[in-house]
Amino acid sequence: MPLREKLEEPAAPAILFEMVPPPAGKPSAMEVALADLEHVRSLADAINLPEIRNETRDSARTVRFVERLEPRRLGQRIIRELGLDVVVNRCVVYEPEQDRWFRDTYEQFGIDHLILVGGESSQVAYPGPSVHEACEQARATGLPLCLGGISIPSRLGEPERIRRKREAGLTFFTTQVLFDSNDIVWLVQKLNGLEARLFLSFAPVSHPRDLEFLRWLGADIPPDLDRFLLLDPSGSGEGIFDQDACLERSLSLAQRILMDVFDNLPPEPPALGLNIE
């Protein structure tokens, strides 16, 4: 079943696999990425490609910015060679008009599932449109685009923000990476009756640099997560890192968060999905 049909059918399970586009400037990077995606070809309904920008945050970045291949280029080949649907993220606030980008994405690259992403700070005056305005621009093109958005469960007023974006025309949302169940359980309960798909995002961690990269992306990571995932599981206190134990703990945490959501669903929950990063 195509992704668009699954998004419209609440009872249908839906799984996205999110892959950061490979570094630009490496001739073999595209081929390596496509080979990696072969492993999830039968498991995912679509590949979710984020747009990585070298933004400035209040806190220091701990990972060097690496220029990435344009998501649309990778997405075009995924559709053509792997036969998978593709979802491309677009940071809409950096260019005043998005019309041309929407048209090129659909007509030249064959991509019709988009996630509209706003700026990282409400205190910055960006040159481009807000997510609501970009949604209006996309609808004005007359193209059959399926539009989604980003959800940050810990953000103040998030349920109301999601409902307003749904009214504006967004039909699905992917959450920020989840490492705690409190905020997402609360959010799902507040979204009772919402007719939209909410993809819960999980990122298995197997190395300290995974957490460094997630922090670089701005993920909301509990302060004690490093100690829980990365310390020596034997309790010897020697600080020996065990990659297998780290991954196992990370997967166990993701499963507990997911079960907490299921155990606390409201009477009419939004349709849920998984976004595995």
Sequence and secondary structure as in RCSB ss.txt:
>XXXX:A:sequence
MPLREKLEEPAAPAILFEMVPPPAGKPSAMEVALADLEHVRSLADAINLPEIRNETRDSARTVRFVERLEPRRLG
QRIIRELGLDVVVNRCVVYEPEQDRWFRDTYEQFGIDHLILVGGESSQVAYPGPSVHEACEQARATGLPLCLGGI
SIPSRLGEPERIRRKREAGLTFFTTQVLFDSNDIVWLVQKLNGLEARLFLSFAPVSHPRDLEFLRWLGADIPPDL
DRFLLLDPSGSGEGIFDQDACLERSLSLAQRILMDVFDNLPPEPPALGLNIE
>XXXX:A:secstr
  HHHHHH TTS  EEEE    BTT TTHHHHHHHHHGGGTTT SEEEE        SS   S    B  HHHHH
HHIIIII  EEEEEEEGGGSS  HHHHHHHHHTT   EEEEE  S TTS  SS  HHHHHHHHHHTT   EEEEE
E TTSTTHHHHHHHHHHHT  EEEEEE S SHHHHHHHHHTTT  SEEEEEE    SHHHHHHHHHTT    TTH
HHHHHS TT  SS    HHHHHHHHHHHHHHHHHHHHHT  SS  EEEEEE 
